Amino acid sequence: EKGEFRVSIKNFLMENGKSPFHKIEEFVNEKRKKAYNNLFDGNRKKLIDYLKHVEDISYDEEDNLFFAEPDVLEKDVLKSEYKTPITRIMVIYPCFSN
């Protein structure tokens, strides 16, 4: 759940650019409230501390803004988003008639 939550914030930042924490908090309260409450008890300080320590989201202390790191590959691949393709092979046997 935490990986999915983090990726949703990274996607938000990639779409919206550098953002102050209050914009991220508005996003999670609107779109990811259940996860925010489950993971961080709705505590903004816990979320800020978490975001400052993940690899794919950075914090610019001078501007007080968070931003996504586009060069970091995602480690959390959501199983529900990946499905193995199914390949079917049809074998045709010749019919011999007498």
DRENTORKOL-3810 file (N, C-alpha, C; in nm, 4 decimals):
REM DRENTORKOL-3810
@n.u->0.0831; n.v->-0.1198; n.w->0.0000; ca.u->0.0000; ca.v->0.0000; ca.w->0.0000; c.u->0.0874; c.v->0.1260; c.w->0.0000
@n.u->0.1986; n.v->0.1202; n.w->0.0741; ca.u->0.2851; ca.v->0.2378; ca.w->0.0828; c.u->0.3501; c.v->0.2676; c.w->-0.0523
@n.u->0.3903; n.v->0.1634; n.w->-0.1242; ca.u->0.4505; ca.v->0.1830; ca.w->-0.2557; c.u->0.3523; c.v->0.2458; c.w->-0.3533
@n.u->0.2300; n.v->0.1968; n.w->-0.3521; ca.u->0.1258; ca.v->0.2508; ca.w->-0.4401; c.u->0.0972; c.v->0.3972; c.w->-0.4052
@n.u->0.0944; n.v->0.4268; n.w->-0.2760; ca.u->0.0711; ca.v->0.5631; ca.w->-0.2283; c.u->0.1829; c.v->0.6554; c.w->-0.2764
@n.u->0.3078; n.v->0.6109; n.w->-0.2605; ca.u->0.4234; ca.v->0.6895; ca.w->-0.3016; c.u->0.4215; c.v->0.7153; c.w->-0.4521
@n.u->0.3913; n.v->0.6107; n.w->-0.5296; ca.u->0.3880; ca.v->0.6253; ca.w->-0.6754; c.u->0.2796; c.v->0.7241; c.w->-0.7173
@n.u->0.1663; n.v->0.7226; n.w->-0.6481; ca.u->0.0597; ca.v->0.8173; ca.w->-0.6829; c.u->0.1051; c.v->0.9617; c.w->-0.6583
@n.u->0.1812; n.v->0.9839; n.w->-0.5523; ca.u->0.2342; ca.v->1.1179; ca.w->-0.5242; c.u->0.3393; c.v->1.1549; c.w->-0.6283
@n.u->0.4254; n.v->1.0593; n.w->-0.6635; ca.u->0.5264; ca.v->1.0875; ca.w->-0.7664; c.u->0.4583; c.v->1.1239; c.w->-0.8981
@n.u->0.3555; n.v->1.0484; n.w->-0.9358; ca.u->0.2824; ca.v->1.0795; ca.w->-1.0594; c.u->0.2191; c.v->1.2179; c.w->-1.0533
@n.u->0.1636; n.v->1.2526; n.w->-0.9372; ca.u->0.1065; ca.v->1.3861; ca.w->-0.9172; c.u->0.2139; c.v->1.4937; c.w->-0.9410
@n.u->0.3318; n.v->1.4714; n.w->-0.8843; ca.u->0.4409; ca.v->1.5684; ca.w->-0.8989; c.u->0.4920; c.v->1.5746; c.w->-1.0425
@n.u->0.4947; n.v->1.4613; n.w->-1.1107; ca.u->0.5393; ca.v->1.4608; ca.w->-1.2497; c.u->0.4413; c.v->1.5379; c.w->-1.3384
@n.u->0.3133; n.v->1.5272; n.w->-1.3078; ca.u->0.2116; ca.v->1.5969; ca.w->-1.3860; c.u->0.2046; c.v->1.7462; c.w->-1.3536
@n.u->0.2305; n.v->1.7813; n.w->-1.2270; ca.u->0.2119; ca.v->1.9193; ca.w->-1.1820; c.u->0.3409; c.v->1.9966; c.w->-1.1581
@n.u->0.4537; n.v->1.9304; n.w->-1.1652; ca.u->0.5814; ca.v->1.9975; ca.w->-1.1400; c.u->0.6063; c.v->2.0166; c.w->-0.9910
@n.u->0.7067; n.v->2.0966; n.w->-0.9601; ca.u->0.7416; ca.v->2.1225; ca.w->-0.8201; c.u->0.6191; c.v->2.1744; c.w->-0.7457
@n.u->0.5981; n.v->2.1195; n.w->-0.6256; ca.u->0.4776; ca.v->2.1570; ca.w->-0.5499; c.u->0.5084; c.v->2.1725; c.w->-0.4020
@n.u->0.4437; n.v->2.2684; n.w->-0.3383; ca.u->0.4565; ca.v->2.2809; ca.w->-0.1929; c.u->0.3799; c.v->2.1666; c.w->-0.1261
@n.u->0.4143; n.v->2.1384; n.w->-0.0027; ca.u->0.3512; ca.v->2.0262; ca.w->0.0665; c.u->0.1999; c.v->2.0397; c.w->0.0717
@n.u->0.1481; n.v->2.1591; n.w->0.0909; ca.u->0.0025; ca.v->2.1735; ca.w->0.1053; c.u->-0.0712; c.v->2.1258; c.w->-0.0192
@n.u->-0.0089; n.v->2.1372; n.w->-0.1382; ca.u->-0.0716; ca.v->2.0868; ca.w->-0.2617; c.u->-0.0721; c.v->1.9339; c.w->-0.2617
@n.u->0.0361; n.v->1.8746; n.w->-0.2143; ca.u->0.0425; ca.v->1.7281; ca.w->-0.2047; c.u->-0.0609; c.v->1.6802; c.w->-0.1044
@n.u->-0.0713; n.v->1.7502; n.w->0.0064; ca.u->-0.1683; ca.v->1.7128; ca.w->0.1095; c.u->-0.3118; c.v->1.7247; c.w->0.0565
@n.u->-0.3397; n.v->1.8278; n.w->-0.0208; ca.u->-0.4722; ca.v->1.8407; ca.w->-0.0832; c.u->-0.4995; c.v->1.7210; c.w->-0.1744
@n.u->-0.3991; n.v->1.6831; n.w->-0.2531; ca.u->-0.4124; ca.v->1.5690; ca.w->-0.3436; c.u->-0.4417; c.v->1.4401; c.w->-0.2671
@n.u->-0.3622; n.v->1.4109; n.w->-0.1638; ca.u->-0.3839; ca.v->1.2848; ca.w->-0.0917; c.u->-0.5157; c.v->1.2863; c.w->-0.0156
@n.u->-0.5566; n.v->1.4009; n.w->0.0344; ca.u->-0.6860; ca.v->1.4075; ca.w->0.1031; c.u->-0.8030; c.v->1.3876; c.w->0.0072
@n.u->-0.7831; n.v->1.4296; n.w->-0.1171; ca.u->-0.8895; ca.v->1.4148; ca.w->-0.2164; c.u->-0.8895; c.v->1.2769; c.w->-0.2821
@n.u->-0.7699; n.v->1.2271; n.w->-0.3169; ca.u->-0.7610; ca.v->1.1050; ca.w->-0.3978; c.u->-0.7149; c.v->0.9806; c.w->-0.3222
@n.u->-0.6404; n.v->0.9985; n.w->-0.2130; ca.u->-0.5787; ca.v->0.8843; ca.w->-0.1439; c.u->-0.5986; c.v->0.8910; c.w->0.0075
@n.u->-0.7122; n.v->0.9442; n.w->0.0497; ca.u->-0.7373; ca.v->0.9695; ca.w->0.1922; c.u->-0.7277; c.v->0.8429; c.w->0.2782
@n.u->-0.7854; n.v->0.7336; n.w->0.2299; ca.u->-0.7834; ca.v->0.6093; ca.w->0.3081; c.u->-0.6402; c.v->0.5624; c.w->0.3329
@n.u->-0.5587; n.v->0.5622; n.w->0.2280; ca.u->-0.4189; ca.v->0.5209; ca.w->0.2423; c.u->-0.3429; c.v->0.6175; c.w->0.3331
@n.u->-0.3703; n.v->0.7473; n.w->0.3185; ca.u->-0.3050; ca.v->0.8490; ca.w->0.4023; c.u->-0.3351; c.v->0.8237; c.w->0.5497
@n.u->-0.4594; n.v->0.7947; n.w->0.5793; ca.u->-0.4972; ca.v->0.7665; ca.w->0.7179; c.u->-0.4393; c.v->0.6339; c.w->0.7664
@n.u->-0.4413; n.v->0.5307; n.w->0.6819; ca.u->-0.3878; ca.v->0.3996; ca.w->0.7210; c.u->-0.2378; c.v->0.4038; c.w->0.7449
@n.u->-0.1664; n.v->0.4712; n.w->0.6576; ca.u->-0.0204; ca.v->0.4700; ca.w->0.6638; c.u->0.0389; c.v->0.5740; c.w->0.7578
@n.u->-0.0238; n.v->0.6892; n.w->0.7653; ca.u->0.0346; ca.v->0.8010; ca.w->0.8406; c.u->-0.0599; c.v->0.8591; c.w->0.9451
@n.u->-0.1703; n.v->0.7927; n.w->0.9690; ca.u->-0.2721; ca.v->0.8399; ca.w->1.0637; c.u->-0.3191; c.v->0.9818; c.w->1.0298
@n.u->-0.3109; n.v->1.0180; n.w->0.9010; ca.u->-0.3513; ca.v->1.1525; ca.w->0.8609; c.u->-0.2603; c.v->1.2606; c.w->0.9174
@n.u->-0.1408; n.v->1.2216; n.w->0.9624; ca.u->-0.0473; ca.v->1.3140; ca.w->1.0274; c.u->0.0459; c.v->1.3758; c.w->0.9232
@n.u->0.0334; n.v->1.5042; n.w->0.9039; ca.u->0.1116; ca.v->1.5715; ca.w->0.7999; c.u->0.2615; c.v->1.5661; c.w->0.8262
@n.u->0.3051; n.v->1.5730; n.w->0.9531; ca.u->0.4486; ca.v->1.5669; ca.w->0.9841; c.u->0.5066; c.v->1.4316; c.w->0.9435
@n.u->0.4326; n.v->1.3243; n.w->0.9701; ca.u->0.4793; ca.v->1.1909; ca.w->0.9304; c.u->0.4922; c.v->1.1812; c.w->0.7794
@n.u->0.3976; n.v->1.2365; n.w->0.7071; ca.u->0.4032; ca.v->1.2325; ca.w->0.5611; c.u->0.5191; c.v->1.3177; c.w->0.5081
@n.u->0.5389; n.v->1.4339; n.w->0.5632; ca.u->0.6508; ca.v->1.5197; ca.w->0.5210; c.u->0.7832; c.v->1.4468; c.w->0.5423
@n.u->0.8013; n.v->1.3885; n.w->0.6600; ca.u->0.9254; ca.v->1.3159; ca.w->0.6900; c.u->0.9449; c.v->1.1999; c.w->0.5932
@n.u->0.8384; n.v->1.1283; n.w->0.5644; ca.u->0.8457; ca.v->1.0168; ca.w->0.4709; c.u->0.8880; c.v->1.0659; c.w->0.3314
@n.u->0.8234; n.v->1.1705; n.w->0.2823; ca.u->0.8533; ca.v->1.2207; ca.w->0.1477; c.u->0.9961; c.v->1.2732; c.w->0.1363
@n.u->1.0500; n.v->1.3246; n.w->0.2442; ca.u->1.1867; ca.v->1.3756; ca.w->0.2416; c.u->1.2909; c.v->1.2636; c.w->0.2368
@n.u->1.2476; n.v->1.1397; n.w->0.2607; ca.u->1.3428; ca.v->1.0280; ca.w->0.2672; c.u->1.3231; c.v->0.9204; c.w->0.1609
@n.u->1.2326; n.v->0.9395; n.w->0.0663; ca.u->1.2180; ca.v->0.8406; ca.w->-0.0406; c.u->1.3073; c.v->0.8790; c.w->-0.1577
@n.u->1.3536; n.v->0.7794; n.w->-0.2325; ca.u->1.4511; ca.v->0.8029; ca.w->-0.3391; c.u->1.3961; c.v->0.8786; c.w->-0.4584
@n.u->1.2707; n.v->0.8547; n.w->-0.4934; ca.u->1.2200; ca.v->0.9092; ca.w->-0.6193; c.u->1.1432; c.v->1.0401; c.w->-0.6052
@n.u->1.1422; n.v->1.0950; n.w->-0.4846; ca.u->1.0837; ca.v->1.2271; ca.w->-0.4607; c.u->1.1878; c.v->1.3084; c.w->-0.3849
@n.u->1.2139; n.v->1.4283; n.w->-0.4320; ca.u->1.3143; ca.v->1.5128; ca.w->-0.3664; c.u->1.2499; c.v->1.6384; c.w->-0.3108
@n.u->1.3247; n.v->1.7009; n.w->-0.2206; ca.u->1.2765; ca.v->1.8219; ca.w->-0.1545; c.u->1.3789; c.v->1.9321; c.w->-0.1738
@n.u->1.3352; n.v->2.0445; n.w->-0.2252; ca.u->1.4189; ca.v->2.1617; ca.w->-0.2434; c.u->1.3986; c.v->2.2516; c.w->-0.1212
@n.u->1.4970; n.v->2.2491; n.w->-0.0307; ca.u->1.4833; ca.v->2.3241; ca.w->0.0950; c.u->1.4804; c.v->2.4749; c.w->0.0720
@n.u->1.5515; n.v->2.5213; n.w->-0.0271; ca.u->1.5566; ca.v->2.6646; ca.w->-0.0539; c.u->1.4189; c.v->2.7179; c.w->-0.0978
@n.u->1.3530; n.v->2.6419; n.w->-0.1867; ca.u->1.2214; ca.v->2.6841; ca.w->-0.2359; c.u->1.1054; c.v->2.6221; c.w->-0.1578
@n.u->1.1377; n.v->2.5276; n.w->-0.0687; ca.u->1.0354; ca.v->2.4591; ca.w->0.0112; c.u->0.9343; c.v->2.3854; c.w->-0.0780
@n.u->0.9873; n.v->2.3140; n.w->-0.1796; ca.u->0.9033; ca.v->2.2435; ca.w->-0.2753; c.u->0.9485; c.v->2.0989; c.w->-0.2924
@n.u->0.8528; n.v->2.0115; n.w->-0.3168; ca.u->0.8812; ca.v->1.8720; ca.w->-0.3488; c.u->0.8740; c.v->1.8552; c.w->-0.5001
@n.u->0.9539; n.v->1.7600; n.w->-0.5524; ca.u->0.9479; ca.v->1.7306; ca.w->-0.6954; c.u->0.9859; c.v->1.5847; c.w->-0.7200
@n.u->0.9374; n.v->1.5321; n.w->-0.8321; ca.u->0.9642; ca.v->1.3932; ca.w->-0.8687; c.u->1.1016; c.v->1.3831; c.w->-0.9329
@n.u->1.1698; n.v->1.2741; n.w->-0.9033; ca.u->1.2981; ca.v->1.2436; ca.w->-0.9668; c.u->1.2688; c.v->1.1514; c.w->-1.0847
@n.u->1.2700; n.v->1.2031; n.w->-1.2070; ca.u->1.2308; ca.v->1.1212; ca.w->-1.3223; c.u->1.3290; c.v->1.0103; c.w->-1.3569
@n.u->1.4547; n.v->1.0216; n.w->-1.3139; ca.u->1.5552; ca.v->0.9224; ca.w->-1.3507; c.u->1.5551; c.v->0.7988; c.w->-1.2609
@n.u->1.4777; n.v->0.8009; n.w->-1.1530; ca.u->1.4750; ca.v->0.6877; ca.w->-1.0610; c.u->1.3695; c.v->0.5886; c.w->-1.1085
@n.u->1.4122; n.v->0.4649; n.w->-1.1293; ca.u->1.3186; ca.v->0.3608; ca.w->-1.1720; c.u->1.2345; c.v->0.3167; c.w->-1.0540
@n.u->1.1110; n.v->0.2832; n.w->-1.0826; ca.u->1.0211; ca.v->0.2362; ca.w->-0.9771; c.u->1.0615; c.v->0.0968; c.w->-0.9321
@n.u->1.0721; n.v->0.0772; n.w->-0.8027; ca.u->1.1020; ca.v->-0.0543; ca.w->-0.7473; c.u->0.9740; c.v->-0.1310; c.w->-0.7179
@n.u->0.8672; n.v->-0.0595; n.w->-0.6957; ca.u->0.7410; ca.v->-0.1227; ca.w->-0.6599; c.u->0.6549; c.v->-0.1393; c.w->-0.7840
@n.u->0.6511; n.v->-0.2601; n.w->-0.8351; ca.u->0.5644; ca.v->-0.2889; ca.w->-0.9481; c.u->0.4377; c.v->-0.3497; c.w->-0.8908
@n.u->0.3282; n.v->-0.2854; n.w->-0.9174; ca.u->0.2021; ca.v->-0.3323; ca.w->-0.8623; c.u->0.1545; c.v->-0.4531; c.w->-0.9408
@n.u->0.1336; n.v->-0.5615; n.w->-0.8703; ca.u->0.0930; ca.v->-0.6845; ca.w->-0.9365; c.u->-0.0360; c.v->-0.6673; c.w->-1.0140
@n.u->-0.1257; n.v->-0.5870; n.w->-0.9640; ca.u->-0.2537; ca.v->-0.5687; ca.w->-1.0316; c.u->-0.2374; c.v->-0.4953; c.w->-1.1646
@n.u->-0.1272; n.v->-0.4237; n.w->-1.1817; ca.u->-0.1067; ca.v->-0.3491; ca.w->-1.3052; c.u->-0.0328; c.v->-0.4302; c.w->-1.4115
@n.u->0.0275; n.v->-0.5422; n.w->-1.3723; ca.u->0.1029; ca.v->-0.6213; ca.w->-1.4681; c.u->0.0360; c.v->-0.7555; c.w->-1.4861
@n.u->0.0092; n.v->-0.7881; n.w->-1.6088; ca.u->-0.0485; ca.v->-0.9177; ca.w->-1.6390; c.u->0.0380; c.v->-0.9841; c.w->-1.7436
@n.u->0.0708; n.v->-1.1098; n.w->-1.7192; ca.u->0.1514; ca.v->-1.1847; ca.w->-1.8136; c.u->0.0710; c.v->-1.2090; c.w->-1.9406
@n.u->0.1276; n.v->-1.1780; n.w->-2.0555; ca.u->0.0538; ca.v->-1.2033; ca.w->-2.1785; c.u->0.0365; c.v->-1.3534; c.w->-2.2017
@n.u->-0.0741; n.v->-1.3880; n.w->-2.2591; ca.u->-0.1024; ca.v->-1.5280; ca.w->-2.2877; c.u->-0.0769; c.v->-1.5512; c.w->-2.4359
@n.u->0.0022; n.v->-1.6530; n.w->-2.4637; ca.u->0.0310; ca.v->-1.6877; ca.w->-2.6017; c.u->-0.0348; c.v->-1.8220; c.w->-2.6298
@n.u->-0.1078; n.v->-1.8275; n.w->-2.7365; ca.u->-0.1727; ca.v->-1.9525; ca.w->-2.7747; c.u->-0.1103; c.v->-2.0012; c.w->-2.9044
@n.u->-0.0804; n.v->-2.1275; n.w->-2.9075; ca.u->-0.0241; ca.v->-2.1882; ca.w->-3.0272; c.u->-0.1253; c.v->-2.2899; c.w->-3.0789
@n.u->-0.1565; n.v->-2.2776; n.w->-3.2046; ca.u->-0.2500; ca.v->-2.3723; ca.w->-3.2641; c.u->-0.1697; c.v->-2.4739; c.w->-3.3437
@n.u->-0.1889; n.v->-2.5981; n.w->-3.3111; ca.u->-0.1209; ca.v->-2.7050; ca.w->-3.3824; c.u->-0.2237; c.v->-2.7722; c.w->-3.4721
@n.u->-0.1921; n.v->-2.7811; n.w->-3.5979; ca.u->-0.2842; ca.v->-2.8443; ca.w->-3.6925; c.u->-0.2216; c.v->-2.9750; c.w->-3.7379
@n.u->-0.2941; n.v->-3.0832; n.w->-3.7145; ca.u->-0.2487; ca.v->-3.2135; ca.w->-3.7582; c.u->-0.3158; c.v->-3.2467; c.w->-3.8901
@n.u->-0.2397; n.v->-3.2956; n.w->-3.9848; ca.u->-0.3012; ca.v->-3.3317; ca.w->-4.1129; c.u->-0.3966; c.v->-3.4492; c.w->-4.0958
@n.u->-0.5044; n.v->-3.4466; n.w->-4.1667; ca.u->-0.6019; ca.v->-3.5566; ca.w->-4.1628; c.u->-0.5723; c.v->-3.6495; c.w->-4.2810
@n.u->-0.5639; n.v->-3.7747; n.w->-4.2516; ca.u->-0.5442; ca.v->-3.8733; ca.w->-4.3579; c.u->-0.6739; c.v->-3.9471; c.w->-4.3778
@n.u->-0.7212; n.v->-3.9456; n.w->-4.4967; ca.u->-0.8434; ca.v->-4.0216; ca.w->-4.5237; c.u->-0.8095; c.v->-4.1381; c.w->-4.6165
@n.u->-0.8733; n.v->-4.2488; n.w->-4.5924; ca.u->-0.8465; ca.v->-4.3675; ca.w->-4.6732; c.u->-0.9443; c.v->-4.3806; c.w->-4.7857
END
